Amino acid sequence: MKKPKIKITLIDQKGHMGCHRGHRIGDTFDFDTERGKLCPMAMHVAFPYIDILRYGGKLPSQQEGSIAFCCPDVEVINVFKIEIEEENI
């Protein structure tokens, strides 16, 4: 079984400081090829959610095929969205 492609997008910022890694709203990362560009703190939080989506799971409060999460830096609080990318067949 082939794992689905995962896209991570910065969709909002709630904190009072800019991102220490320079991420901006609208930045998008391909999990398989660009995960090294994503802030390690955010990646640490994202990884369990990525596994949930990749293996068919869903969080009750989230839309099918996507999960939103926040980075753990209280001064920054970047909000990211993880989505399964549908492949064109």
Secondary structure, 3 states (H helix, E strand, C coil): CCCCEEEEEEEEECCCCCCCCCCCCCCEEEHHHHHHHCCHHHHHHHHHHHHHHHCCCCCCCCCCCEEEEECCCCCCCEEEEEEEECCCC
